[in-house]
Amino acid sequence: MIDTHAHLYDSTFDTDLAEVIQKAKDKGIEEIWIPGTDVESLSQMQKLRKLDSGFFRFFGGLHPEDVHENFREELSKIRQIVDAGSYCGIGEIGLDLYWDKTFLEEQKEALIYQIDWALRRKQPVLIHIRDAFDELMPIIRNYYSKGLKGIFHCFAGNQEQAEELTREGFLLGINGNITYKKNPVARFLRNIPLKHIVTETDSPYLAPVPHRGKRNESAYMTLVIQKLSEIYELPAEHVERQTTLNARQLLA
């Protein structure tokens, strides 16, 4: 299994990070992908590199919630760090209008800049989108014929959007919220072929049932696999193999 999205540099892991990593390995996690959100997060990733650099895949980007007046300066710093280091892609990038719409135009500019940067690097993107599908889809459609690839992290769109994005080669990141009652994606996900799905945790957020409300960690991804097994009516082992293959092919 591959956890394609986890913030293990978060301070909630400061006291037991090595244990959390070992628990993930014991559960069959083969890789954990670590997205950046700002300059500070890229610095915090260094503790993961020192612990077990071969177990992680690192991404760098400016999260939409961290887009403010100085976003161009922040982007410049992130680009210098990523261009000088070992990173597999650009992320976590996107649009987020859940808390604040003040910087919508700046978020759009930052997103376009980072998508173009990923294309020049020939690398995938990890896209965050919350309450902003109507604003993001016109942007992403401009890249359908340009070779952009990546994951729509914590996918929360509708079936029509899922079908359109996967038709264009994007993957949908599914995590612990798929186990929540009345999750809308769970109602139609079976209509999306499993070859378009990857698994993630978004640790320390979005812990699956029965851990909802507590700190999430990569070891809990087995619960996401189990839920996908129920949705697709396939053995858990099959879901594990296919979603792992999907993730590996993205970085191939």
Secondary structure, 3 states (H helix, E strand, C coil): CEECCECCCCHHHCCCHHHHHHHHHHCCCCEEEECCCCHHHHHHCHHHHHHHHHHEEEEECCCHHHCCCCHHHHHHHHHHHHHHCCCCEEEEEEEECCCCCCCHHHHHHHHHHHHHHHHHHCCCEEEEEECCHHHHHHHHHCCCCCCCCEEECCCCCCHHHHHHHHHCCCEEEECHHHHCCCCHHHHHHHHCCHHHEEECCCECCCCCCCCCCCCCCHHHHHHHHHHHHHHHCCCHHHHHHHHHHHHHHHHC
